[in-house]
Amino acid sequence: MEKREKSTNQIESVSNNWFVLRTRPRQEYRAKQNLENQAARTYLPMLSCERIKRNKRVIVEELLFPGYIFVQFSTDRALFHKIRSTFGVINFVKFGQHLAQITDAGMQSMYNSVEKLTIKNRSIQHSAPSVGDTVEITQGPFSGLHATIVELKGNERCLVMLEMLHKQVRADLDYSQVRM
């Protein structure tokens, strides 16, 4: 019983800190909504990424830490147990007997880093080629020739059509080998 009181006192002394929760697989949004319904502050870091689906570039939002959510709440014992038993939540992340905690300054630093990554990803997305773009080949045997992108193959390769000796030639190139 003394151990339990000690851990509860530990929780009460750090009301400004954020806690890390482990969520059920693919239920981060459910956990976020349910935690916010209980008057808890939540943070679910997301990144905007470009993916190729059906040969088209699509911007999707992806979780930076799948399976985890950050939460800040008033730390009375009743709410602590209520948060732990929220739908979508598995448990608090712990290091031994101590709960994983992040200070407000640490969370602000993480938020700023995620914002910088999102801005960087957006600038990269605008510079990525798409079907129909005319590009210059910068490396390999076709270096210096201009080509038209006909198909995107995953996140790293593209199929280009170039004219060589009055014939249309297809080439499969890496994105690093072409320049817009």
Backbone as a chain_set.jsonl record, in Angstrom:
{"seq": "MEKREKSTNQIESVSNNWFVLRTRPRQEYRAKQNLENQAARTYLPMLSCERIKRNKRVIVEELLFPGYIFVQFSTDRALFHKIRSTFGVINFVKFGQHLAQITDAGMQSMYNSVEKLTIKNRSIQHSAPSVGDTVEITQGPFSGLHATIVELKGNERCLVMLEMLHKQVRADLDYSQVRM", "coords": {"N": [[0.822, -1.19, 0.0], [2.008, 1.186, 0.665], [3.723, 1.628, -1.481], [1.899, 2.199, -3.539], [0.795, 4.64, -2.669], [3.061, 6.222, -2.85], [3.556, 6.305, -5.635], [1.259, 7.639, -6.441], [1.61, 10.12, -5.182], [3.814, 10.952, -6.596], [2.708, 11.394, -9.091], [0.936, 13.51, -8.534], [2.701, 15.582, -8.041], [3.644, 16.515, -10.435], [2.039, 18.161, -12.204], [2.17, 19.842, -14.458], [3.432, 18.483, -16.434], [3.544, 16.46, -19.424], [2.135, 13.325, -20.347], [2.83, 10.101, -21.76], [0.883, 8.006, -23.692], [0.104, 4.661, -24.575], [-1.587, 3.485, -27.374], [-4.333, 1.527, -28.653], [-3.894, -0.508, -31.591], [-4.14, 1.447, -34.518], [-6.073, 3.136, -33.409], [-5.707, 5.696, -32.591], [-6.977, 8.142, -33.136], [-9.521, 7.727, -32.064], [-8.85, 7.427, -29.368], [-7.798, 9.989, -28.894], [-10.09, 11.627, -29.272], [-11.792, 10.635, -27.231], [-10.238, 11.18, -24.957], [-10.131, 13.963, -25.043], [-12.803, 14.495, -24.574], [-12.841, 14.068, -21.903], [-11.769, 16.292, -20.809], [-8.996, 16.523, -21.131], [-5.842, 17.667, -22.315], [-4.55, 16.979, -25.485], [-2.035, 15.744, -27.736], [-1.306, 14.827, -30.905], [1.063, 14.106, -32.933], [1.365, 14.872, -36.364], [2.369, 14.314, -39.74], [2.564, 15.734, -42.937], [2.653, 13.979, -45.829], [3.75, 12.949, -49.06], [2.421, 10.549, -51.14], [2.368, 7.909, -53.562], [-0.376, 6.825, -55.196], [-2.159, 4.706, -57.178], [-0.729, 5.563, -59.452], [-0.695, 8.334, -59.101], [0.204, 11.318, -57.441], [-0.477, 11.824, -54.089], [-1.354, 13.728, -51.287], [-1.019, 12.85, -47.981], [-1.915, 12.631, -44.529], [0.094, 11.512, -41.977], [0.743, 9.661, -38.988], [3.218, 10.665, -36.708], [4.214, 9.253, -34.537], [3.063, 6.337, -34.528], [0.627, 4.626, -32.644], [0.977, 5.93, -30.257], [0.146, 8.612, -28.007], [0.178, 11.916, -26.741], [-0.592, 13.341, -23.618], [-2.051, 15.714, -21.379], [-3.217, 16.421, -18.193], [-5.268, 17.233, -15.31], [-3.942, 16.059, -12.347], [-5.336, 14.209, -10.456], [-6.015, 11.297, -8.548], [-8.339, 9.806, -9.269], [-8.947, 10.672, -11.863], [-6.652, 9.875, -13.157], [-6.889, 7.043, -13.271], [-9.2, 6.92, -14.767], [-8.387, 7.988, -17.206], [-6.543, 6.05, -17.983], [-8.228, 3.913, -18.499], [-9.625, 4.616, -20.756], [-11.421, 4.321, -23.844], [-9.634, 3.039, -26.557], [-7.156, 3.473, -25.467], [-4.297, 1.798, -24.247], [-2.374, 1.766, -22.088], [-0.4, 3.75, -19.781], [2.832, 4.844, -20.8], [5.708, 3.541, -19.364], [8.771, 3.724, -17.519], [10.254, 1.357, -16.008], [8.994, 1.612, -12.838], [8.208, 4.193, -13.126], [6.326, 6.77, -14.649], [6.41, 7.762, -18.077], [7.313, 11.003, -18.811], [6.999, 14.293, -20.134], [8.228, 17.536, -20.258], [6.677, 20.834, -20.458], [8.308, 22.48, -21.988], [9.732, 20.589, -23.458], [7.647, 19.482, -24.969], [6.906, 21.73, -26.447], [9.2, 22.071, -27.949], [9.115, 19.694, -29.458], [6.757, 20.158, -30.886], [7.516, 22.406, -32.42], [9.557, 21.235, -33.964], [8.102, 19.344, -35.456], [6.503, 21.083, -36.931], [8.486, 22.337, -38.494], [9.381, 20.12, -39.992], [7.038, 19.552, -41.418], [6.745, 21.862, -42.995], [9.1, 21.635, -44.485], [8.576, 19.207, -45.836], [6.402, 20.025, -47.42], [7.655, 21.829, -49.171], [9.343, 20.107, -50.539], [7.458, 18.45, -51.73], [6.292, 20.162, -53.612], [8.365, 20.423, -55.393], [8.694, 17.936, -56.481], [8.516, 15.812, -59.327], [5.743, 15.294, -61.631], [3.359, 13.334, -63.557], [3.603, 14.017, -66.98], [5.268, 16.197, -66.805], [8.099, 17.945, -68.107], [11.403, 17.025, -67.999], [14.942, 17.247, -67.281], [17.497, 14.956, -67.842], [19.978, 14.122, -65.599], [21.968, 12.333, -64.885], [23.718, 9.321, -65.804], [23.556, 7.335, -68.912], [21.901, 8.849, -70.555], [22.319, 11.458, -69.954], [21.843, 14.96, -69.968], [19.839, 15.013, -71.876], [16.399, 15.845, -72.683], [13.275, 14.844, -71.34], [9.948, 13.419, -71.031], [7.852, 12.803, -68.319], [6.148, 9.796, -67.945], [5.063, 7.925, -66.255], [4.753, 7.315, -62.772], [6.669, 5.476, -60.546], [6.309, 4.249, -57.673], [7.85, 5.734, -54.746], [10.372, 6.491, -55.501], [11.152, 6.145, -58.172], [10.676, 6.785, -61.73], [9.056, 6.551, -64.925], [10.203, 7.556, -67.985], [9.775, 9.218, -71.157], [11.759, 9.652, -73.904], [13.197, 11.298, -76.74], [15.205, 9.868, -79.132], [17.391, 9.636, -81.729], [15.29, 10.104, -83.532], [13.317, 8.435, -82.558], [10.971, 7.246, -80.132], [11.917, 6.565, -76.895], [11.716, 4.646, -73.988], [12.601, 5.024, -70.585], [13.576, 3.908, -67.388], [13.979, 5.637, -64.551], [15.644, 6.914, -61.61], [14.428, 9.334, -59.245], [16.457, 11.022, -58.447], [18.004, 11.227, -60.668], [16.875, 12.972, -62.419], [15.975, 16.381, -63.292], [13.916, 19.149, -62.822]], "CA": [[0.0, 0.0, 0.0], [2.893, 2.338, 0.703], [4.194, 1.841, -2.854], [0.825, 2.819, -4.304], [0.714, 6.033, -2.253], [4.243, 6.893, -3.373], [3.374, 6.582, -7.054], [0.219, 8.645, -6.567], [2.228, 11.397, -4.831], [4.67, 11.314, -7.722], [1.833, 11.899, -10.143], [0.392, 14.797, -8.128], [3.729, 16.609, -7.996], [4.073, 16.905, -11.777], [0.806, 18.456, -12.931], [2.412, 20.555, -15.704], [4.07, 17.602, -17.405], [2.758, 15.663, -20.356], [2.349, 11.886, -20.225], [2.763, 9.372, -23.026], [-0.029, 6.868, -23.618], [0.136, 3.675, -25.654], [-2.96, 3.29, -27.835], [-4.609, 0.305, -29.397], [-3.495, -0.319, -32.997], [-4.982, 2.242, -35.413], [-7.171, 3.774, -32.682], [-5.175, 6.932, -32.031], [-7.989, 9.199, -33.243], [-10.566, 7.414, -31.09], [-8.303, 7.755, -28.052], [-7.71, 11.456, -28.829], [-11.429, 12.174, -29.08], [-12.285, 10.247, -25.909], [-9.476, 11.901, -23.944], [-10.566, 15.362, -25.068], [-14.116, 14.518, -23.932], [-12.595, 14.03, -20.461], [-11.097, 17.558, -20.483], [-7.544, 16.381, -21.15], [-5.179, 18.217, -23.5], [-3.87, 15.917, -26.215], [-1.226, 16.111, -28.891], [-1.083, 13.691, -31.789], [1.876, 14.694, -34.004], [1.072, 14.398, -37.718], [3.194, 14.839, -40.824], [1.971, 15.72, -44.263], [3.574, 13.27, -46.713], [3.257, 12.69, -50.407], [2.478, 9.14, -51.501], [1.878, 7.623, -54.901], [-1.46, 5.85, -55.195], [-2.724, 4.562, -58.526], [0.102, 6.383, -60.341], [-0.901, 9.756, -58.868], [0.722, 11.82, -56.173], [-1.534, 12.197, -53.158], [-0.835, 14.175, -49.996], [-1.706, 12.183, -46.884], [-1.464, 12.933, -43.176], [0.521, 10.298, -41.297], [1.13, 9.827, -37.593], [4.658, 10.648, -36.488], [4.435, 8.157, -33.593], [1.877, 5.469, -34.525], [0.43, 3.849, -31.421], [1.24, 6.746, -29.068], [-0.481, 9.927, -27.932], [0.652, 12.695, -25.602], [-1.757, 13.848, -22.897], [-1.833, 16.515, -20.172], [-4.486, 16.483, -17.47], [-5.118, 17.471, -13.871], [-3.465, 14.746, -11.89], [-5.878, 13.572, -9.26], [-5.955, 9.841, -8.684], [-9.53, 9.29, -9.954], [-8.818, 10.964, -13.286], [-5.551, 9.051, -13.639], [-7.433, 5.719, -13.596], [-10.186, 7.118, -15.821], [-7.615, 8.164, -18.448], [-5.94, 4.753, -18.332], [-9.253, 2.982, -18.982], [-10.333, 5.246, -21.868], [-11.475, 3.527, -25.076], [-8.539, 3.331, -27.467], [-5.897, 3.562, -24.715], [-3.854, 0.559, -23.607], [-1.821, 2.095, -20.781], [0.641, 4.766, -19.773], [4.184, 4.357, -21.065], [6.467, 3.608, -18.109], [10.166, 3.284, -17.456], [10.248, 0.685, -14.72], [7.782, 2.001, -12.105], [7.981, 5.627, -13.328], [5.619, 7.127, -15.868], [7.143, 8.585, -19.033], [6.801, 12.365, -18.735], [7.691, 15.288, -20.941], [7.929, 18.881, -19.762], [6.067, 21.742, -21.429], [9.37, 22.925, -22.902], [9.991, 19.457, -24.353], [6.525, 19.384, -25.903], [6.992, 22.869, -27.361], [10.304, 21.746, -28.86], [8.614, 18.674, -30.38], [5.783, 20.819, -31.756], [8.282, 23.218, -33.374], [10.247, 20.318, -34.884], [7.097, 18.778, -36.362], [6.131, 22.162, -37.851], [9.588, 22.494, -39.45], [9.336, 18.969, -40.898], [5.878, 19.703, -42.29], [7.083, 22.901, -43.968], [10.118, 21.055, -45.372], [7.896, 18.236, -46.699], [5.592, 20.745, -48.4], [8.52, 22.379, -50.207], [9.811, 18.969, -51.329], [6.327, 17.979, -52.522], [6.081, 21.043, -54.748], [9.453, 20.266, -56.35], [8.687, 16.582, -57.022], [7.898, 15.769, -60.656], [4.49, 14.553, -61.79], [3.149, 12.844, -64.919], [3.454, 15.065, -67.983], [6.328, 17.203, -66.658], [9.311, 17.789, -68.905], [12.559, 17.049, -67.108], [16.258, 17.026, -67.881], [18.186, 13.83, -67.222], [21.245, 14.657, -65.115], [22.955, 11.273, -64.651], [23.572, 8.109, -66.597], [23.878, 7.409, -70.339], [21.039, 9.832, -71.227], [22.591, 12.737, -69.31], [21.74, 16.125, -70.826], [18.652, 14.942, -72.735], [15.118, 16.202, -72.085], [12.308, 13.746, -71.423], [8.641, 13.658, -70.432], [7.482, 11.744, -67.368], [4.949, 9.105, -68.386], [4.505, 7.136, -65.163], [5.472, 7.343, -61.503], [6.793, 4.116, -60.012], [6.639, 4.314, -56.257], [8.342, 7.003, -54.224], [11.753, 6.747, -55.882], [11.443, 5.961, -59.594], [9.692, 7.228, -62.702], [9.236, 6.097, -66.302], [10.232, 8.738, -68.849], [9.799, 9.018, -72.602], [12.657, 10.609, -74.506], [13.373, 11.1, -78.171], [16.601, 9.596, -79.439], [17.511, 9.202, -83.128], [13.94, 10.213, -84.089], [12.461, 7.375, -82.027], [10.577, 7.388, -78.734], [12.571, 5.553, -76.061], [11.303, 4.681, -72.581], [13.677, 4.746, -69.636], [13.164, 3.84, -65.992], [15.007, 6.406, -63.855], [15.474, 7.328, -60.233], [14.14, 10.766, -59.176], [17.705, 11.765, -58.31], [18.634, 11.333, -61.994], [16.161, 13.96, -63.242], [15.846, 17.729, -62.738], [12.812, 19.865, -63.484]], "C": [[0.865, 1.253, 0.0], [3.427, 2.666, -0.686], [3.149, 2.589, -3.667], [0.704, 4.302, -3.943], [1.881, 6.829, -2.81], [4.046, 7.253, -4.844], [2.29, 7.631, -7.273], [0.776, 10.022, -6.229], [3.133, 11.883, -5.952], [3.842, 11.946, -8.823], [1.34, 13.296, -9.776], [1.429, 15.904, -8.189], [4.135, 17.107, -9.379], [2.876, 17.25, -12.658], [1.034, 19.169, -14.254], [3.034, 19.672, -16.778], [3.061, 16.892, -18.288], [3.107, 14.199, -20.136], [2.208, 11.248, -21.599], [1.866, 8.158, -22.807], [0.185, 5.964, -24.813], [-1.313, 3.433, -26.051], [-3.112, 1.932, -28.51], [-4.242, 0.549, -30.865], [-4.561, 0.401, -33.816], [-6.199, 2.856, -34.712], [-6.712, 5.071, -32.016], [-6.223, 8.045, -32.043], [-9.125, 8.976, -32.25], [-10.094, 7.791, -29.687], [-8.241, 9.273, -27.864], [-9.077, 12.063, -28.539], [-11.954, 11.866, -27.68], [-11.543, 10.968, -24.793], [-9.885, 13.369, -23.889], [-11.961, 15.506, -24.462], [-13.998, 14.509, -22.409], [-11.799, 15.248, -20.002], [-9.581, 17.411, -20.359], [-7.006, 17.043, -22.416], [-4.434, 17.085, -24.179], [-3.035, 16.496, -27.338], [-0.904, 14.836, -29.654], [-0.282, 14.219, -32.983], [1.629, 14.029, -35.351], [2.038, 15.052, -38.695], [2.433, 14.739, -42.127], [2.993, 15.114, -45.222], [2.923, 13.061, -48.073], [3.467, 11.212, -50.721], [1.962, 8.978, -52.921], [0.853, 6.504, -54.791], [-2.083, 5.857, -56.572], [-2.056, 5.514, -59.518], [-0.157, 7.882, -60.225], [-0.329, 10.123, -57.51], [-0.44, 12.312, -55.32], [-0.885, 12.625, -51.851], [-1.684, 13.542, -48.904], [-1.106, 12.643, -45.556], [-1.125, 11.616, -42.502], [0.923, 10.628, -39.873], [2.654, 9.764, -37.487], [5.037, 9.499, -35.549], [3.198, 7.265, -33.573], [1.8, 4.657, -33.228], [0.663, 4.632, -30.145], [0.51, 8.073, -29.17], [0.041, 10.608, -26.675], [-0.549, 13.347, -24.955], [-1.313, 14.633, -21.664], [-3.179, 16.675, -19.492], [-4.219, 16.827, -16.019], [-4.899, 16.126, -13.217], [-4.04, 14.329, -10.545], [-6.028, 12.078, -9.557], [-7.139, 9.275, -9.473], [-9.42, 9.503, -11.463], [-7.698, 10.133, -13.922], [-6.063, 7.677, -14.075], [-8.464, 5.814, -14.723], [-9.484, 7.251, -17.183], [-7.067, 6.817, -18.912], [-6.972, 3.784, -18.901], [-10.107, 3.579, -20.104], [-10.322, 4.332, -23.088], [-10.369, 3.984, -26.026], [-7.187, 3.371, -26.789], [-5.565, 2.205, -24.122], [-3.361, 0.86, -22.197], [-0.862, 3.257, -20.918], [1.973, 4.11, -20.127], [4.987, 4.581, -19.789], [7.904, 3.19, -18.347], [10.334, 2.673, -16.073], [8.926, 0.989, -14.034], [7.412, 3.46, -12.326], [7.304, 5.882, -14.672], [6.515, 7.988, -16.765], [6.499, 9.968, -19.045], [7.646, 13.275, -19.611], [7.271, 16.656, -20.424], [7.252, 19.704, -20.852], [7.101, 22.212, -22.451], [9.711, 21.823, -23.906], [8.894, 19.295, -25.394], [6.551, 20.53, -26.907], [8.095, 22.639, -28.385], [9.861, 20.711, -29.899], [7.641, 19.301, -31.375], [6.503, 21.65, -32.823], [8.991, 22.348, -34.4], [9.286, 19.724, -35.899], [6.667, 19.833, -37.375], [7.209, 22.369, -38.912], [9.598, 21.355, -40.456], [8.178, 19.085, -41.885], [6.151, 20.739, -43.375], [8.101, 22.378, -44.972], [9.483, 20.06, -46.334], [7.062, 18.926, -47.767], [6.46, 21.308, -49.519], [9.065, 21.271, -51.096], [8.69, 18.477, -52.24], [6.11, 18.85, -53.747], [7.169, 20.869, -55.798], [9.486, 18.867, -56.968], [7.979, 16.567, -58.377], [6.579, 14.997, -60.64], [4.341, 14.179, -63.26], [2.899, 14.023, -65.861], [4.516, 16.151, -67.897], [7.49, 16.897, -67.59], [10.495, 17.978, -67.974], [13.847, 16.891, -67.914], [16.931, 15.89, -67.123], [19.592, 14.306, -66.864], [22.333, 13.604, -64.942], [22.695, 10.107, -65.59], [23.846, 8.33, -68.071], [23.046, 8.448, -71.097], [21.249, 11.238, -70.669], [22.555, 13.881, -70.328], [20.518, 16.132, -71.73], [17.406, 15.354, -71.954], [14.132, 15.062, -72.324], [11.005, 14.179, -70.767], [8.302, 12.488, -69.515], [6.153, 11.149, -67.8], [4.271, 8.371, -67.231], [5.384, 7.29, -63.935], [5.484, 5.925, -60.945], [7.246, 4.194, -58.565], [7.159, 5.686, -55.869], [9.72, 7.368, -54.736], [12.029, 6.706, -57.377], [10.324, 6.509, -60.472], [10.057, 6.678, -64.085], [9.145, 7.331, -67.181], [10.263, 8.321, -70.307], [10.716, 10.088, -73.164], [12.823, 10.294, -75.986], [14.859, 10.973, -78.452], [16.653, 9.009, -80.843], [16.131, 9.11, -83.78], [13.033, 9.059, -83.676], [12.148, 7.681, -80.565], [11.175, 6.243, -77.936], [12.09, 5.739, -74.623], [12.504, 4.338, -71.713], [13.108, 4.799, -68.22], [14.278, 4.494, -65.175], [14.63, 6.674, -62.409], [15.197, 8.832, -60.223], [15.422, 11.586, -59.058], [18.413, 11.958, -59.644], [17.956, 12.363, -62.876], [16.068, 15.288, -62.507], [14.76, 18.441, -63.53], [13.313, 21.135, -64.122]], "O": [[0.498, 2.265, -0.597], [3.57, 3.837, -1.039], [3.484, 3.515, -4.406], [0.527, 5.135, -4.832], [1.715, 7.985, -3.2], [4.335, 8.377, -5.254], [2.392, 8.434, -8.2], [0.456, 10.997, -6.908], [3.209, 13.081, -6.225], [4.256, 12.94, -9.42], [1.329, 14.182, -10.63], [1.067, 17.066, -8.373], [4.914, 18.055, -9.472], [2.721, 16.688, -13.742], [0.159, 19.111, -15.118], [3.147, 20.095, -17.929], [1.889, 16.747, -17.941], [4.239, 13.87, -19.78], [1.548, 11.791, -22.486], [2.059, 7.385, -21.868], [0.417, 6.434, -25.927], [-2.169, 3.204, -25.197], [-2.131, 1.287, -28.882], [-4.276, 1.688, -31.33], [-5.731, 0.018, -33.81], [-7.235, 3.072, -35.341], [-7.268, 5.487, -30.999], [-6.343, 8.801, -31.079], [-9.634, 9.93, -31.661], [-10.837, 8.395, -28.914], [-8.59, 9.784, -26.799], [-9.208, 12.916, -27.661], [-12.501, 12.746, -27.017], [-12.149, 11.331, -23.785], [-9.974, 13.951, -22.808], [-12.269, 16.551, -23.887], [-14.933, 14.892, -21.706], [-11.216, 15.232, -18.918], [-8.955, 18.109, -19.561], [-7.642, 16.987, -23.468], [-3.752, 16.308, -23.511], [-3.295, 17.596, -27.826], [-0.312, 13.899, -29.119], [-0.866, 14.724, -33.942], [1.673, 12.806, -35.478], [2.466, 16.19, -38.503], [1.736, 13.755, -42.377], [4.075, 15.67, -45.408], [1.7, 13.006, -48.198], [4.574, 10.694, -50.579], [1.208, 9.815, -53.418], [1.161, 5.394, -54.358], [-2.489, 6.906, -57.073], [-2.722, 6.178, -60.312], [0.132, 8.628, -61.161], [-0.373, 9.339, -56.562], [-1.27, 13.105, -55.765], [0.03, 11.962, -51.361], [-2.908, 13.676, -48.896], [0.07, 12.999, -45.484], [-1.952, 10.705, -42.457], [1.384, 11.732, -39.583], [3.294, 8.911, -38.102], [6.063, 8.849, -35.746], [2.356, 7.415, -32.687], [2.791, 4.08, -32.782], [0.56, 4.072, -29.054], [0.282, 8.593, -30.262], [0.312, 9.952, -25.669], [-1.432, 13.853, -25.648], [-0.342, 14.278, -20.996], [-4.169, 17.023, -20.135], [-3.086, 16.727, -15.546], [-5.605, 15.162, -13.513], [-3.289, 14.117, -9.593], [-6.154, 11.677, -10.714], [-6.958, 8.352, -10.268], [-9.76, 8.616, -12.246], [-7.791, 9.74, -15.084], [-5.698, 7.2, -15.15], [-8.587, 4.898, -15.535], [-9.938, 6.691, -18.181], [-7.124, 6.49, -20.097], [-6.623, 2.919, -19.705], [-11.204, 3.088, -20.369], [-9.333, 3.644, -23.342], [-10.198, 5.18, -26.262], [-6.161, 3.308, -27.466], [-6.432, 1.535, -23.562], [-3.857, 0.291, -21.225], [-0.549, 3.696, -22.024], [2.208, 2.95, -19.787], [4.957, 5.664, -19.204], [8.208, 2.411, -19.25], [10.531, 3.385, -15.089], [7.86, 0.674, -14.563], [6.414, 3.93, -11.781], [7.662, 5.29, -15.69], [7.275, 8.828, -16.283], [5.294, 10.098, -19.26], [8.842, 13.056, -19.8], [6.089, 16.899, -20.181], [7.252, 19.321, -22.022], [6.799, 22.328, -23.639], [9.952, 22.107, -25.08], [9.17, 19.006, -26.559], [6.253, 20.331, -28.085], [7.936, 22.977, -29.558], [10.19, 20.832, -31.079], [7.696, 19.009, -32.569], [6.137, 21.601, -33.998], [9.024, 22.688, -35.583], [9.621, 19.611, -37.078], [6.483, 19.52, -38.552], [6.898, 22.554, -40.089], [9.802, 21.587, -41.648], [8.327, 18.751, -43.061], [5.827, 20.519, -44.542], [7.987, 22.64, -46.17], [9.807, 20.059, -47.522], [7.016, 18.461, -48.906], [6.065, 21.276, -50.684], [9.234, 21.479, -52.297], [8.938, 18.124, -53.393], [5.779, 18.337, -54.816], [6.932, 21.135, -56.976], [10.25, 18.64, -57.906], [6.958, 17.233, -58.554], [6.332, 14.167, -59.765], [5.102, 14.647, -64.107], [2.09, 14.906, -65.573], [4.653, 16.949, -68.824], [7.822, 15.736, -67.829], [10.577, 18.969, -67.249], [13.835, 16.46, -69.067], [16.929, 15.874, -65.892], [20.312, 14.828, -67.715], [23.511, 13.952, -64.859], [21.589, 9.936, -66.101], [24.321, 9.399, -68.455], [23.449, 8.884, -72.175], [20.42, 12.118, -70.9], [23.149, 13.792, -71.402], [20.192, 17.172, -72.301], [17.356, 15.23, -70.731], [14.152, 14.407, -73.367], [10.96, 15.173, -70.042], [8.449, 11.327, -69.894], [5.167, 11.859, -67.999], [3.05, 8.211, -67.224], [6.607, 7.383, -64.041], [4.451, 5.26, -60.878], [8.444, 4.203, -58.282], [6.938, 6.673, -56.571], [10.207, 8.458, -54.437], [13.071, 7.201, -57.809], [9.187, 6.676, -60.031], [11.219, 6.382, -64.365], [8.157, 8.064, -67.144], [10.71, 7.227, -70.651], [10.5, 11.28, -72.944], [12.612, 9.162, -76.421], [15.663, 11.826, -78.075], [16.021, 7.987, -81.11], [15.841, 8.151, -84.495], [12.075, 8.745, -84.383], [12.949, 8.291, -79.857], [10.963, 5.077, -78.267], [12.063, 6.857, -74.109], [13.315, 3.478, -72.057], [12.263, 5.638, -67.908], [15.391, 3.971, -65.11], [13.457, 6.66, -62.038], [15.681, 9.544, -61.102], [15.47, 12.726, -59.519], [19.332, 12.773, -59.74], [18.42, 12.609, -63.99], [16.079, 15.336, -61.277], [14.7, 18.342, -64.755], [12.533, 21.873, -64.725]]}, "num_chains": 1, "name": "protein.A"}
